[in-house]
Amino acid sequence: MVKNVDEGCRTPKRTPRRIPAAMVCPPAPKKKSPPHTARQRLPPKNGYFVPPDLELIFRVSSSSEAVA
């Protein structure tokens, strides 16, 4: 038996073949709370430790050397 080709296209009507109804979207994600700002620390009472050879590690260059 040959089906009639002239029937054209049709949307399936049976329950298992139907497109499911639209589901409710989940709520939008909540904004992250801003990080807690740490209070600013005061400098040490005795000052910062400065080793005597610190200038040897960080060489200061003049402006003419920096360009070259």
mmCIF file as Biopython writes it, N, C-alpha, C and O atoms, coordinates in Angstrom:
data_model
#
loop_
_atom_site.group_PDB
_atom_site.id
_atom_site.type_symbol
_atom_site.label_atom_id
_atom_site.label_alt_id
_atom_site.label_comp_id
_atom_site.label_asym_id
_atom_site.label_entity_id
_atom_site.label_seq_id
_atom_site.pdbx_PDB_ins_code
_atom_site.Cartn_x
_atom_site.Cartn_y
_atom_site.Cartn_z
_atom_site.occupancy
_atom_site.B_iso_or_equiv
_atom_site.auth_seq_id
_atom_site.auth_asym_id
_atom_site.pdbx_PDB_model_num
ATOM 1   N N  . MET A ? 1  ? 0.809  -1.175 0.000  1.0 0.0 1  A 1 
ATOM 2   C CA . MET A ? 1  ? 0.000  0.000  0.000  1.0 0.0 1  A 1 
ATOM 3   C C  . MET A ? 1  ? 0.863  1.254  0.000  1.0 0.0 1  A 1 
ATOM 4   O O  . MET A ? 1  ? 1.826  1.345  0.762  1.0 0.0 1  A 1 
ATOM 5   N N  . VAL A ? 2  ? 0.537  2.189  -0.821 1.0 0.0 2  A 1 
ATOM 6   C CA . VAL A ? 2  ? 1.279  3.430  -0.943 1.0 0.0 2  A 1 
ATOM 7   C C  . VAL A ? 2  ? 0.432  4.548  -0.353 1.0 0.0 2  A 1 
ATOM 8   O O  . VAL A ? 2  ? -0.749 4.685  -0.673 1.0 0.0 2  A 1 
ATOM 9   N N  . LYS A ? 3  ? 1.070  5.371  0.538  1.0 0.0 3  A 1 
ATOM 10  C CA . LYS A ? 3  ? 0.348  6.504  1.126  1.0 0.0 3  A 1 
ATOM 11  C C  . LYS A ? 3  ? 0.218  7.608  0.095  1.0 0.0 3  A 1 
ATOM 12  O O  . LYS A ? 3  ? 1.026  7.715  -0.827 1.0 0.0 3  A 1 
ATOM 13  N N  . ASN A ? 4  ? -0.774 8.399  0.257  1.0 0.0 4  A 1 
ATOM 14  C CA . ASN A ? 4  ? -0.994 9.517  -0.649 1.0 0.0 4  A 1 
ATOM 15  C C  . ASN A ? 4  ? 0.041  10.594 -0.352 1.0 0.0 4  A 1 
ATOM 16  O O  . ASN A ? 4  ? 0.130  11.059 0.785  1.0 0.0 4  A 1 
ATOM 17  N N  . VAL A ? 5  ? 0.820  10.999 -1.341 1.0 0.0 5  A 1 
ATOM 18  C CA . VAL A ? 5  ? 1.889  11.969 -1.191 1.0 0.0 5  A 1 
ATOM 19  C C  . VAL A ? 5  ? 1.323  13.384 -1.099 1.0 0.0 5  A 1 
ATOM 20  O O  . VAL A ? 5  ? 2.004  14.279 -0.598 1.0 0.0 5  A 1 
ATOM 21  N N  . ASP A ? 6  ? 0.122  13.603 -1.558 1.0 0.0 6  A 1 
ATOM 22  C CA . ASP A ? 6  ? -0.469 14.933 -1.604 1.0 0.0 6  A 1 
ATOM 23  C C  . ASP A ? 6  ? -0.945 15.427 -0.237 1.0 0.0 6  A 1 
ATOM 24  O O  . ASP A ? 6  ? -1.441 16.548 -0.133 1.0 0.0 6  A 1 
ATOM 25  N N  . GLU A ? 7  ? -0.805 14.622 0.799  1.0 0.0 7  A 1 
ATOM 26  C CA . GLU A ? 7  ? -1.287 15.028 2.119  1.0 0.0 7  A 1 
ATOM 27  C C  . GLU A ? 7  ? -0.524 16.236 2.650  1.0 0.0 7  A 1 
ATOM 28  O O  . GLU A ? 7  ? -1.101 17.030 3.394  1.0 0.0 7  A 1 
ATOM 29  N N  . GLY A ? 8  ? 0.731  16.405 2.304  1.0 0.0 8  A 1 
ATOM 30  C CA . GLY A ? 8  ? 1.523  17.528 2.781  1.0 0.0 8  A 1 
ATOM 31  C C  . GLY A ? 8  ? 2.067  17.261 4.185  1.0 0.0 8  A 1 
ATOM 32  O O  . GLY A ? 8  ? 1.906  16.169 4.730  1.0 0.0 8  A 1 
ATOM 33  N N  . CYS A ? 9  ? 2.700  18.256 4.749  1.0 0.0 9  A 1 
ATOM 34  C CA . CYS A ? 9  ? 3.301  18.117 6.083  1.0 0.0 9  A 1 
ATOM 35  C C  . CYS A ? 9  ? 2.289  18.524 7.136  1.0 0.0 9  A 1 
ATOM 36  O O  . CYS A ? 9  ? 1.514  19.461 6.945  1.0 0.0 9  A 1 
ATOM 37  N N  . ARG A ? 10 ? 2.304  17.812 8.245  1.0 0.0 10 A 1 
ATOM 38  C CA . ARG A ? 10 ? 1.410  18.146 9.351  1.0 0.0 10 A 1 
ATOM 39  C C  . ARG A ? 10 ? 2.174  18.034 10.661 1.0 0.0 10 A 1 
ATOM 40  O O  . ARG A ? 10 ? 3.112  17.246 10.787 1.0 0.0 10 A 1 
ATOM 41  N N  . THR A ? 11 ? 1.767  18.817 11.609 1.0 0.0 11 A 1 
ATOM 42  C CA . THR A ? 11 ? 2.362  18.773 12.940 1.0 0.0 11 A 1 
ATOM 43  C C  . THR A ? 11 ? 1.824  17.554 13.670 1.0 0.0 11 A 1 
ATOM 44  O O  . THR A ? 11 ? 0.622  17.293 13.616 1.0 0.0 11 A 1 
ATOM 45  N N  . PRO A ? 12 ? 2.685  16.795 14.356 1.0 0.0 12 A 1 
ATOM 46  C CA . PRO A ? 12 ? 2.190  15.644 15.112 1.0 0.0 12 A 1 
ATOM 47  C C  . PRO A ? 12 ? 1.209  16.100 16.197 1.0 0.0 12 A 1 
ATOM 48  O O  . PRO A ? 12 ? 1.440  17.105 16.869 1.0 0.0 12 A 1 
ATOM 49  N N  . LYS A ? 13 ? 0.130  15.362 16.358 1.0 0.0 13 A 1 
ATOM 50  C CA . LYS A ? 13 ? -0.917 15.753 17.294 1.0 0.0 13 A 1 
ATOM 51  C C  . LYS A ? 13 ? -0.962 14.870 18.539 1.0 0.0 13 A 1 
ATOM 52  O O  . LYS A ? 13 ? -1.566 15.269 19.535 1.0 0.0 13 A 1 
ATOM 53  N N  . ARG A ? 14 ? -0.365 13.720 18.523 1.0 0.0 14 A 1 
ATOM 54  C CA . ARG A ? 14 ? -0.426 12.817 19.670 1.0 0.0 14 A 1 
ATOM 55  C C  . ARG A ? 14 ? 0.432  13.338 20.819 1.0 0.0 14 A 1 
ATOM 56  O O  . ARG A ? 14 ? 1.418  14.043 20.604 1.0 0.0 14 A 1 
ATOM 57  N N  . THR A ? 15 ? 0.050  12.988 22.014 1.0 0.0 15 A 1 
ATOM 58  C CA . THR A ? 15 ? 0.705  13.498 23.223 1.0 0.0 15 A 1 
ATOM 59  C C  . THR A ? 15 ? 2.200  13.203 23.280 1.0 0.0 15 A 1 
ATOM 60  O O  . THR A ? 15 ? 2.965  14.120 23.579 1.0 0.0 15 A 1 
ATOM 61  N N  . PRO A ? 16 ? 2.668  11.981 23.013 1.0 0.0 16 A 1 
ATOM 62  C CA . PRO A ? 16 ? 4.116  11.750 23.139 1.0 0.0 16 A 1 
ATOM 63  C C  . PRO A ? 16 ? 4.947  12.502 22.108 1.0 0.0 16 A 1 
ATOM 64  O O  . PRO A ? 16 ? 6.147  12.692 22.307 1.0 0.0 16 A 1 
ATOM 65  N N  . ARG A ? 17 ? 4.338  12.930 21.017 1.0 0.0 17 A 1 
ATOM 66  C CA . ARG A ? 17 ? 5.076  13.594 19.950 1.0 0.0 17 A 1 
ATOM 67  C C  . ARG A ? 17 ? 4.978  15.122 20.004 1.0 0.0 17 A 1 
ATOM 68  O O  . ARG A ? 17 ? 5.633  15.814 19.224 1.0 0.0 17 A 1 
ATOM 69  N N  . ARG A ? 18 ? 4.181  15.633 20.899 1.0 0.0 18 A 1 
ATOM 70  C CA . ARG A ? 18 ? 3.966  17.082 20.951 1.0 0.0 18 A 1 
ATOM 71  C C  . ARG A ? 18 ? 5.157  17.789 21.585 1.0 0.0 18 A 1 
ATOM 72  O O  . ARG A ? 18 ? 5.897  17.210 22.380 1.0 0.0 18 A 1 
ATOM 73  N N  . ILE A ? 19 ? 5.321  19.031 21.221 1.0 0.0 19 A 1 
ATOM 74  C CA . ILE A ? 19 ? 6.363  19.858 21.830 1.0 0.0 19 A 1 
ATOM 75  C C  . ILE A ? 19 ? 5.897  20.198 23.237 1.0 0.0 19 A 1 
ATOM 76  O O  . ILE A ? 19 ? 4.768  20.657 23.413 1.0 0.0 19 A 1 
ATOM 77  N N  . PRO A ? 20 ? 6.743  19.983 24.248 1.0 0.0 20 A 1 
ATOM 78  C CA . PRO A ? 20 ? 6.294  20.242 25.621 1.0 0.0 20 A 1 
ATOM 79  C C  . PRO A ? 20 ? 6.011  21.726 25.843 1.0 0.0 20 A 1 
ATOM 80  O O  . PRO A ? 20 ? 6.587  22.591 25.182 1.0 0.0 20 A 1 
ATOM 81  N N  . ALA A ? 21 ? 5.118  21.996 26.782 1.0 0.0 21 A 1 
ATOM 82  C CA . ALA A ? 21 ? 4.784  23.381 27.118 1.0 0.0 21 A 1 
ATOM 83  C C  . ALA A ? 21 ? 6.017  24.066 27.694 1.0 0.0 21 A 1 
ATOM 84  O O  . ALA A ? 21 ? 6.885  23.426 28.287 1.0 0.0 21 A 1 
ATOM 85  N N  . ALA A ? 22 ? 6.074  25.372 27.508 1.0 0.0 22 A 1 
ATOM 86  C CA . ALA A ? 22 ? 7.233  26.138 27.986 1.0 0.0 22 A 1 
ATOM 87  C C  . ALA A ? 22 ? 7.310  26.061 29.505 1.0 0.0 22 A 1 
ATOM 88  O O  . ALA A ? 22 ? 6.313  26.250 30.202 1.0 0.0 22 A 1 
ATOM 89  N N  . MET A ? 23 ? 8.494  25.784 30.000 1.0 0.0 23 A 1 
ATOM 90  C CA . MET A ? 23 ? 8.699  25.720 31.442 1.0 0.0 23 A 1 
ATOM 91  C C  . MET A ? 23 ? 9.043  27.111 31.947 1.0 0.0 23 A 1 
ATOM 92  O O  . MET A ? 23 ? 9.468  27.976 31.181 1.0 0.0 23 A 1 
ATOM 93  N N  . VAL A ? 24 ? 8.855  27.311 33.225 1.0 0.0 24 A 1 
ATOM 94  C CA . VAL A ? 24 ? 9.165  28.607 33.830 1.0 0.0 24 A 1 
ATOM 95  C C  . VAL A ? 24 ? 10.676 28.726 33.962 1.0 0.0 24 A 1 
ATOM 96  O O  . VAL A ? 24 ? 11.343 27.797 34.419 1.0 0.0 24 A 1 
ATOM 97  N N  . CYS A ? 25 ? 11.205 29.862 33.564 1.0 0.0 25 A 1 
ATOM 98  C CA . CYS A ? 25 ? 12.646 30.089 33.651 1.0 0.0 25 A 1 
ATOM 99  C C  . CYS A ? 25 ? 13.069 30.218 35.111 1.0 0.0 25 A 1 
ATOM 100 O O  . CYS A ? 25 ? 12.294 30.702 35.936 1.0 0.0 25 A 1 
ATOM 101 N N  . PRO A ? 26 ? 14.276 29.796 35.435 1.0 0.0 26 A 1 
ATOM 102 C CA . PRO A ? 26 ? 14.759 29.974 36.812 1.0 0.0 26 A 1 
ATOM 103 C C  . PRO A ? 26 ? 14.988 31.454 37.084 1.0 0.0 26 A 1 
ATOM 104 O O  . PRO A ? 26 ? 15.164 32.236 36.150 1.0 0.0 26 A 1 
ATOM 105 N N  . PRO A ? 27 ? 14.987 31.843 38.347 1.0 0.0 27 A 1 
ATOM 106 C CA . PRO A ? 27 ? 15.216 33.257 38.656 1.0 0.0 27 A 1 
ATOM 107 C C  . PRO A ? 27 ? 16.633 33.671 38.285 1.0 0.0 27 A 1 
ATOM 108 O O  . PRO A ? 27 ? 17.534 32.840 38.178 1.0 0.0 27 A 1 
ATOM 109 N N  . ALA A ? 28 ? 16.805 34.960 38.095 1.0 0.0 28 A 1 
ATOM 110 C CA . ALA A ? 28 ? 18.123 35.496 37.757 1.0 0.0 28 A 1 
ATOM 111 C C  . ALA A ? 28 ? 19.079 35.264 38.917 1.0 0.0 28 A 1 
ATOM 112 O O  . ALA A ? 28 ? 18.650 35.253 40.071 1.0 0.0 28 A 1 
ATOM 113 N N  . PRO A ? 29 ? 20.380 35.077 38.634 1.0 0.0 29 A 1 
ATOM 114 C CA . PRO A ? 29 ? 21.336 34.874 39.728 1.0 0.0 29 A 1 
ATOM 115 C C  . PRO A ? 29 ? 21.442 36.123 40.589 1.0 0.0 29 A 1 
ATOM 116 O O  . PRO A ? 29 ? 21.308 37.247 40.105 1.0 0.0 29 A 1 
ATOM 117 N N  . LYS A ? 30 ? 21.680 35.904 41.852 1.0 0.0 30 A 1 
ATOM 118 C CA . LYS A ? 30 ? 21.802 37.025 42.778 1.0 0.0 30 A 1 
ATOM 119 C C  . LYS A ? 30 ? 23.167 37.673 42.623 1.0 0.0 30 A 1 
ATOM 120 O O  . LYS A ? 30 ? 24.154 37.012 42.299 1.0 0.0 30 A 1 
ATOM 121 N N  . LYS A ? 31 ? 23.205 38.974 42.859 1.0 0.0 31 A 1 
ATOM 122 C CA . LYS A ? 31 ? 24.467 39.698 42.785 1.0 0.0 31 A 1 
ATOM 123 C C  . LYS A ? 31 ? 25.356 39.264 43.942 1.0 0.0 31 A 1 
ATOM 124 O O  . LYS A ? 31 ? 24.879 39.017 45.050 1.0 0.0 31 A 1 
ATOM 125 N N  . LYS A ? 32 ? 26.641 39.177 43.672 1.0 0.0 32 A 1 
ATOM 126 C CA . LYS A ? 32 ? 27.589 38.841 44.726 1.0 0.0 32 A 1 
ATOM 127 C C  . LYS A ? 32 ? 27.761 40.047 45.627 1.0 0.0 32 A 1 
ATOM 128 O O  . LYS A ? 32 ? 27.787 41.189 45.169 1.0 0.0 32 A 1 
ATOM 129 N N  . SER A ? 33 ? 27.876 39.775 46.900 1.0 0.0 33 A 1 
ATOM 130 C CA . SER A ? 33 ? 28.078 40.883 47.824 1.0 0.0 33 A 1 
ATOM 131 C C  . SER A ? 33 ? 29.493 41.419 47.650 1.0 0.0 33 A 1 
ATOM 132 O O  . SER A ? 33 ? 30.413 40.647 47.377 1.0 0.0 33 A 1 
ATOM 133 N N  . PRO A ? 34 ? 29.683 42.724 47.804 1.0 0.0 34 A 1 
ATOM 134 C CA . PRO A ? 34 ? 31.025 43.283 47.637 1.0 0.0 34 A 1 
ATOM 135 C C  . PRO A ? 34 ? 31.948 42.748 48.728 1.0 0.0 34 A 1 
ATOM 136 O O  . PRO A ? 34 ? 31.507 42.481 49.846 1.0 0.0 34 A 1 
ATOM 137 N N  . PRO A ? 35 ? 33.221 42.595 48.404 1.0 0.0 35 A 1 
ATOM 138 C CA . PRO A ? 35 ? 34.153 42.081 49.412 1.0 0.0 35 A 1 
ATOM 139 C C  . PRO A ? 35 ? 34.268 43.065 50.575 1.0 0.0 35 A 1 
ATOM 140 O O  . PRO A ? 35 ? 34.180 44.281 50.406 1.0 0.0 35 A 1 
ATOM 141 N N  . HIS A ? 36 ? 34.464 42.502 51.736 1.0 0.0 36 A 1 
ATOM 142 C CA . HIS A ? 36 ? 34.604 43.345 52.920 1.0 0.0 36 A 1 
ATOM 143 C C  . HIS A ? 36 ? 35.894 44.146 52.814 1.0 0.0 36 A 1 
ATOM 144 O O  . HIS A ? 36 ? 36.967 43.593 52.575 1.0 0.0 36 A 1 
ATOM 145 N N  . THR A ? 37 ? 35.773 45.416 52.990 1.0 0.0 37 A 1 
ATOM 146 C CA . THR A ? 37 ? 36.959 46.262 52.916 1.0 0.0 37 A 1 
ATOM 147 C C  . THR A ? 37 ? 37.706 46.163 54.238 1.0 0.0 37 A 1 
ATOM 148 O O  . THR A ? 37 ? 37.163 46.440 55.308 1.0 0.0 37 A 1 
ATOM 149 N N  . ALA A ? 38 ? 38.937 45.769 54.134 1.0 0.0 38 A 1 
ATOM 150 C CA . ALA A ? 38 ? 39.766 45.678 55.333 1.0 0.0 38 A 1 
ATOM 151 C C  . ALA A ? 38 ? 40.169 47.088 55.744 1.0 0.0 38 A 1 
ATOM 152 O O  . ALA A ? 38 ? 40.482 47.933 54.906 1.0 0.0 38 A 1 
ATOM 153 N N  . ARG A ? 39 ? 40.154 47.313 57.009 1.0 0.0 39 A 1 
ATOM 154 C CA . ARG A ? 39 ? 40.539 48.658 57.432 1.0 0.0 39 A 1 
ATOM 155 C C  . ARG A ? 39 ? 42.025 48.856 57.167 1.0 0.0 39 A 1 
ATOM 156 O O  . ARG A ? 39 ? 42.811 47.910 57.210 1.0 0.0 39 A 1 
ATOM 157 N N  . GLN A ? 40 ? 42.382 50.066 56.902 1.0 0.0 40 A 1 
ATOM 158 C CA . GLN A ? 40 ? 43.752 50.383 56.526 1.0 0.0 40 A 1 
ATOM 159 C C  . GLN A ? 40 ? 44.665 50.200 57.733 1.0 0.0 40 A 1 
ATOM 160 O O  . GLN A ? 40 ? 44.392 50.692 58.828 1.0 0.0 40 A 1 
ATOM 161 N N  . ARG A ? 41 ? 45.740 49.487 57.501 1.0 0.0 41 A 1 
ATOM 162 C CA . ARG A ? 41 ? 46.680 49.230 58.594 1.0 0.0 41 A 1 
ATOM 163 C C  . ARG A ? 41 ? 47.630 50.406 58.746 1.0 0.0 41 A 1 
ATOM 164 O O  . ARG A ? 41 ? 48.058 51.012 57.763 1.0 0.0 41 A 1 
ATOM 165 N N  . LEU A ? 42 ? 47.940 50.709 59.961 1.0 0.0 42 A 1 
ATOM 166 C CA . LEU A ? 42 ? 48.885 51.779 60.254 1.0 0.0 42 A 1 
ATOM 167 C C  . LEU A ? 42 ? 50.307 51.263 60.048 1.0 0.0 42 A 1 
ATOM 168 O O  . LEU A ? 42 ? 50.556 50.071 60.224 1.0 0.0 42 A 1 
ATOM 169 N N  . PRO A ? 43 ? 51.245 52.140 59.679 1.0 0.0 43 A 1 
ATOM 170 C CA . PRO A ? 43 ? 52.635 51.690 59.529 1.0 0.0 43 A 1 
ATOM 171 C C  . PRO A ? 43 ? 53.191 51.274 60.890 1.0 0.0 43 A 1 
ATOM 172 O O  . PRO A ? 43 ? 52.699 51.732 61.922 1.0 0.0 43 A 1 
ATOM 173 N N  . PRO A ? 44 ? 54.204 50.417 60.906 1.0 0.0 44 A 1 
ATOM 174 C CA . PRO A ? 44 ? 54.775 49.964 62.171 1.0 0.0 44 A 1 
ATOM 175 C C  . PRO A ? 44 ? 55.346 51.134 62.978 1.0 0.0 44 A 1 
ATOM 176 O O  . PRO A ? 44 ? 55.830 52.116 62.416 1.0 0.0 44 A 1 
ATOM 177 N N  . LYS A ? 45 ? 55.279 51.010 64.283 1.0 0.0 45 A 1 
ATOM 178 C CA . LYS A ? 45 ? 55.754 52.085 65.171 1.0 0.0 45 A 1 
ATOM 179 C C  . LYS A ? 45 ? 57.254 52.324 65.022 1.0 0.0 45 A 1 
ATOM 180 O O  . LYS A ? 45 ? 57.714 53.462 65.107 1.0 0.0 45 A 1 
ATOM 181 N N  . ASN A ? 46 ? 58.011 51.263 64.802 1.0 0.0 46 A 1 
ATOM 182 C CA . ASN A ? 46 ? 59.467 51.381 64.691 1.0 0.0 46 A 1 
ATOM 183 C C  . ASN A ? 46 ? 59.922 51.638 63.253 1.0 0.0 46 A 1 
ATOM 184 O O  . ASN A ? 46 ? 61.124 51.712 62.998 1.0 0.0 46 A 1 
ATOM 185 N N  . GLY A ? 47 ? 58.999 51.774 62.323 1.0 0.0 47 A 1 
ATOM 186 C CA . GLY A ? 47 ? 59.362 51.981 60.923 1.0 0.0 47 A 1 
ATOM 187 C C  . GLY A ? 47 ? 59.590 50.646 60.219 1.0 0.0 47 A 1 
ATOM 188 O O  . GLY A ? 47 ? 59.586 49.589 60.851 1.0 0.0 47 A 1 
ATOM 189 N N  . TYR A ? 48 ? 59.783 50.707 58.932 1.0 0.0 48 A 1 
ATOM 190 C CA . TYR A ? 48 ? 60.031 49.507 58.138 1.0 0.0 48 A 1 
ATOM 191 C C  . TYR A ? 48 ? 61.516 49.163 58.164 1.0 0.0 48 A 1 
ATOM 192 O O  . TYR A ? 48 ? 62.370 50.045 58.252 1.0 0.0 48 A 1 
ATOM 193 N N  . PHE A ? 49 ? 61.808 47.867 58.084 1.0 0.0 49 A 1 
ATOM 194 C CA . PHE A ? 49 ? 63.191 47.412 58.066 1.0 0.0 49 A 1 
ATOM 195 C C  . PHE A ? 49 ? 63.784 47.702 56.691 1.0 0.0 49 A 1 
ATOM 196 O O  . PHE A ? 49 ? 63.209 47.309 55.676 1.0 0.0 49 A 1 
ATOM 197 N N  . VAL A ? 50 ? 64.913 48.375 56.647 1.0 0.0 50 A 1 
ATOM 198 C CA . VAL A ? 50 ? 65.616 48.684 55.401 1.0 0.0 50 A 1 
ATOM 199 C C  . VAL A ? 50 ? 67.014 48.095 55.513 1.0 0.0 50 A 1 
ATOM 200 O O  . VAL A ? 50 ? 67.833 48.599 56.281 1.0 0.0 50 A 1 
ATOM 201 N N  . PRO A ? 51 ? 67.305 47.024 54.750 1.0 0.0 51 A 1 
ATOM 202 C CA . PRO A ? 51 ? 68.645 46.445 54.814 1.0 0.0 51 A 1 
ATOM 203 C C  . PRO A ? 51 ? 69.670 47.415 54.225 1.0 0.0 51 A 1 
ATOM 204 O O  . PRO A ? 51 ? 69.337 48.201 53.338 1.0 0.0 51 A 1 
ATOM 205 N N  . PRO A ? 52 ? 70.916 47.367 54.711 1.0 0.0 52 A 1 
ATOM 206 C CA . PRO A ? 52 ? 71.932 48.313 54.248 1.0 0.0 52 A 1 
ATOM 207 C C  . PRO A ? 52 ? 72.279 48.152 52.768 1.0 0.0 52 A 1 
ATOM 208 O O  . PRO A ? 52 ? 72.702 49.124 52.142 1.0 0.0 52 A 1 
ATOM 209 N N  . ASP A ? 53 ? 72.117 46.974 52.192 1.0 0.0 53 A 1 
ATOM 210 C CA . ASP A ? 53 ? 72.490 46.762 50.790 1.0 0.0 53 A 1 
ATOM 211 C C  . ASP A ? 53 ? 71.279 46.830 49.847 1.0 0.0 53 A 1 
ATOM 212 O O  . ASP A ? 53 ? 71.337 46.293 48.741 1.0 0.0 53 A 1 
ATOM 213 N N  . LEU A ? 54 ? 70.211 47.466 50.258 1.0 0.0 54 A 1 
ATOM 214 C CA . LEU A ? 54 ? 69.006 47.546 49.438 1.0 0.0 54 A 1 
ATOM 215 C C  . LEU A ? 54 ? 69.255 48.304 48.136 1.0 0.0 54 A 1 
ATOM 216 O O  . LEU A ? 54 ? 68.697 47.944 47.099 1.0 0.0 54 A 1 
ATOM 217 N N  . GLU A ? 55 ? 70.074 49.333 48.175 1.0 0.0 55 A 1 
ATOM 218 C CA . GLU A ? 55 ? 70.363 50.118 46.974 1.0 0.0 55 A 1 
ATOM 219 C C  . GLU A ? 55 ? 71.140 49.309 45.939 1.0 0.0 55 A 1 
ATOM 220 O O  . GLU A ? 55 ? 71.076 49.620 44.750 1.0 0.0 55 A 1 
ATOM 221 N N  . LEU A ? 56 ? 71.868 48.286 46.358 1.0 0.0 56 A 1 
ATOM 222 C CA . LEU A ? 56 ? 72.594 47.445 45.408 1.0 0.0 56 A 1 
ATOM 223 C C  . LEU A ? 56 ? 71.634 46.572 44.598 1.0 0.0 56 A 1 
ATOM 224 O O  . LEU A ? 56 ? 71.913 46.235 43.447 1.0 0.0 56 A 1 
ATOM 225 N N  . ILE A ? 57 ? 70.525 46.216 45.195 1.0 0.0 57 A 1 
ATOM 226 C CA . ILE A ? 57 ? 69.554 45.364 44.500 1.0 0.0 57 A 1 
ATOM 227 C C  . ILE A ? 57 ? 68.794 46.172 43.453 1.0 0.0 57 A 1 
ATOM 228 O O  . ILE A ? 57 ? 68.646 45.734 42.312 1.0 0.0 57 A 1 
ATOM 229 N N  . PHE A ? 58 ? 68.316 47.341 43.841 1.0 0.0 58 A 1 
ATOM 230 C CA . PHE A ? 58 ? 67.546 48.192 42.939 1.0 0.0 58 A 1 
ATOM 231 C C  . PHE A ? 58 ? 68.425 49.337 42.467 1.0 0.0 58 A 1 
ATOM 232 O O  . PHE A ? 58 ? 68.578 50.338 43.166 1.0 0.0 58 A 1 
ATOM 233 N N  . ARG A ? 59 ? 68.996 49.191 41.292 1.0 0.0 59 A 1 
ATOM 234 C CA . ARG A ? 59 ? 69.881 50.210 40.752 1.0 0.0 59 A 1 
ATOM 235 C C  . ARG A ? 59 ? 69.058 51.354 40.181 1.0 0.0 59 A 1 
ATOM 236 O O  . ARG A ? 59 ? 68.149 51.125 39.383 1.0 0.0 59 A 1 
ATOM 237 N N  . VAL A ? 60 ? 69.358 52.558 40.573 1.0 0.0 60 A 1 
ATOM 238 C CA . VAL A ? 60 ? 68.661 53.734 40.076 1.0 0.0 60 A 1 
ATOM 239 C C  . VAL A ? 60 ? 69.370 54.196 38.817 1.0 0.0 60 A 1 
ATOM 240 O O  . VAL A ? 60 ? 70.581 54.416 38.827 1.0 0.0 60 A 1 
ATOM 241 N N  . SER A ? 61 ? 68.615 54.344 37.723 1.0 0.0 61 A 1 
ATOM 242 C CA . SER A ? 61 ? 69.217 54.785 36.464 1.0 0.0 61 A 1 
ATOM 243 C C  . SER A ? 61 ? 68.820 56.227 36.206 1.0 0.0 61 A 1 
ATOM 244 O O  . SER A ? 61 ? 67.751 56.681 36.613 1.0 0.0 61 A 1 
ATOM 245 N N  . SER A ? 62 ? 69.700 56.933 35.525 1.0 0.0 62 A 1 
ATOM 246 C CA . SER A ? 62 ? 69.394 58.316 35.171 1.0 0.0 62 A 1 
ATOM 247 C C  . SER A ? 62 ? 68.440 58.319 33.980 1.0 0.0 62 A 1 
ATOM 248 O O  . SER A ? 62 ? 68.248 57.282 33.345 1.0 0.0 62 A 1 
ATOM 249 N N  . SER A ? 63 ? 67.846 59.453 33.670 1.0 0.0 63 A 1 
ATOM 250 C CA . SER A ? 63 ? 66.863 59.529 32.586 1.0 0.0 63 A 1 
ATOM 251 C C  . SER A ? 63 ? 67.495 59.243 31.221 1.0 0.0 63 A 1 
ATOM 252 O O  . SER A ? 63 ? 66.815 58.721 30.337 1.0 0.0 63 A 1 
ATOM 253 N N  . SER A ? 64 ? 68.780 59.571 31.024 1.0 0.0 64 A 1 
ATOM 254 C CA . SER A ? 64 ? 69.430 59.311 29.735 1.0 0.0 64 A 1 
ATOM 255 C C  . SER A ? 64 ? 69.656 57.814 29.528 1.0 0.0 64 A 1 
ATOM 256 O O  . SER A ? 64 ? 69.604 57.339 28.394 1.0 0.0 64 A 1 
ATOM 257 N N  . GLU A ? 65 ? 69.908 57.057 30.613 1.0 0.0 65 A 1 
ATOM 258 C CA . GLU A ? 65 ? 70.091 55.612 30.491 1.0 0.0 65 A 1 
ATOM 259 C C  . GLU A ? 65 ? 68.757 54.909 30.267 1.0 0.0 65 A 1 
ATOM 260 O O  . GLU A ? 65 ? 68.708 53.878 29.597 1.0 0.0 65 A 1 
ATOM 261 N N  . ALA A ? 66 ? 67.683 55.451 30.816 1.0 0.0 66 A 1 
ATOM 262 C CA . ALA A ? 66 ? 66.376 54.813 30.687 1.0 0.0 66 A 1 
ATOM 263 C C  . ALA A ? 66 ? 65.862 54.869 29.253 1.0 0.0 66 A 1 
ATOM 264 O O  . ALA A ? 66 ? 65.147 53.965 28.820 1.0 0.0 66 A 1 
ATOM 265 N N  . VAL A ? 67 ? 66.213 55.913 28.511 1.0 0.0 67 A 1 
ATOM 266 C CA . VAL A ? 67 ? 65.751 56.064 27.135 1.0 0.0 67 A 1 
ATOM 267 C C  . VAL A ? 67 ? 66.504 55.124 26.211 1.0 0.0 67 A 1 
ATOM 268 O O  . VAL A ? 67 ? 65.917 54.589 25.271 1.0 0.0 67 A 1 
ATOM 269 N N  . ALA A ? 68 ? 67.785 54.912 26.455 1.0 0.0 68 A 1 
ATOM 270 C CA . ALA A ? 68 ? 68.623 54.112 25.566 1.0 0.0 68 A 1 
ATOM 271 C C  . ALA A ? 68 ? 68.333 52.648 25.637 1.0 0.0 68 A 1 
ATOM 272 O O  . ALA A ? 68 ? 68.969 51.859 24.938 1.0 0.0 68 A 1 
#
